[in-house]
Amino acid sequence: MFKITPNPPVTDPASPYESPDSKKFHEAAERALDHYLGPTNADLMATPYSPNTLYMANPEAGTESLLADASETLGSATVMLNNHAAQV
């Protein structure tokens, strides 16, 4: 009688952790996964949030810097509103 499906391939029953090379490879893979998928870097958490001191009551803030920042802020708001209006 003819068999339609072939026999399953012969697989090596050895564990991947039996040879020293596979253990080194496994440890390297674990280190790489921990590095890329682990908790966030400490550098991101090291810098605390500092609010913008430009608009606080600061007598050292000059009129020119306040007007320049206000102009940039209004320009950004204009672009955002135009983009939103174009999508609607």
N, C-alpha and C positions, 0 to 999 in steps of 0.2 A: 504494500500500500504506500502511496506517495504522500509525504507530509507537506502540507501547504506552508506552514510557518517554520522557519529555521530554528535550530536549537539556540538557546540563549548563549551569549558569549561567555567564555570562561573568565571569571574575574579573580583577582588576587585577594584572598581572604585576609591578608595581613593588614593590621591597623596602620593608619598613617602616622601614628606616634611611636612606632617601633624603631625606626632608624634615627640616628642622630641628626642627619640632614633634614629630615622632615620636622623634627622638634625645633630646630633652628628656624626653619621656614615658618612654622606655626607661631613661634615667639615673635618673629619679625612682623608677621601679618597682624598679630594682636597689638604690637606697639604702633603700627601704622594706623590701625583702626582707632585706637585710643587717642592718637594725636589728632586725627581729622574729625572724629565723631565724639570726642570726649567733651568735657565741660568747656565753656568759653575761655578764651585766653585771659590771663590775669591782667594783661595790658589794657584791655577794654574796661575792666572793672576798676583799674587803678586811678583813673582820672575822674574826680567827682564833678558833678554838674555845677557849673558856675553861671549864674544868670548874667544877661547883658547889662552892664552897668551904665550904658550910654544914656538911658532914659531915667535913671535914678537921679535924685536931687544931688547933682555933682557940679559944684561951681567951676571945676576945672575943665568941663566939657565945653568946647568952643562952639560958637554958632555955626561955623562952616561945616564942622563934622556932623552936627545934628541935621543940618539941611541936606547934606549929601546922603546921609543914611535914610532920611525920610524920602528923598527923591528915589533912591534905589528900591525902597520898600514899596512905594506907590507904583513904580515901574513894574515890579514883579507882580503886584496885585492886578495891574492892567493886563499883563500877559496871561495870567491865570484866568481872569474873567473872559477875555477874548477866546481863549481855548475852550472854555466851558460853553460859551455862547455858540461857538462853531459846532460843537458836538450836539447841542440841543437843536 
